[in-house]
Amino acid sequence: MFSVTVRDHMMVAHSLSGEAFGPAQRLHGATYVVDATFRAEDLVDGVVVDIGRAADALREEVGALGYRNLDDEPAFAGVNTTTEVLARHLADRLAERLRDGALGDASRVTGLVVTLHESHVAWASYERAP
């Protein structure tokens, strides 16, 4: 299995509903390092995906969320924007770009994993088929 990972980062504000979240129920900021990993068993032209296009796509998707209060974003209405939920959101957006051909010929990509690092000791991932 081959893989290519690109990395970016984003800063957001949000609050989380529910007693389980303690002080995070209040509005607070979060900074994430975001990794997107594309997997394939075979290569097309010697690559999994075009790494430059993958980096650009990730930058655009995290840019759409960065420096925003996610509580105000319609895409997250009524949803706790936990690290896991944000990982799924970004994976789904990148999967759309794969299907649209925005990352070059990604016909052999069999897996996509998005990982959001909250810190050097805690992170969450979401994995899906493209």
Stockholm file with secondary structure:
# STOCKHOLM 1.0

chainA/1-130         MFSVTVRDHMMVAHSLSGEAFGPAQRLHGATYVVDATFRAEDLVDGVVVDIGRAADALREEVGALGYRNLDDEPAFAGVNTTTEVLARHLADRLAERLRDGALGDASRVTGLVVTLHESHVAWASYERAP
#=GR chainA/1-130 SS CEEEEEEEEEEEEECCCSGGGGGGGSCEEEEEEEEEEEEESSCBTTBSSCHHHHHHHHHHHHHHHTTSBGGGCGGGTTCCCCHHHHHHHHHHHHHHHHHTTTTSCCTTEEEEEEEEESSSSCEEEEEECC
#=GC SS_cons         CEEEEEEEEEEEEECCCSGGGGGGGSCEEEEEEEEEEEEESSCBTTBSSCHHHHHHHHHHHHHHHTTSBGGGCGGGTTCCCCHHHHHHHHHHHHHHHHHTTTTSCCTTEEEEEEEEESSSSCEEEEEECC
//
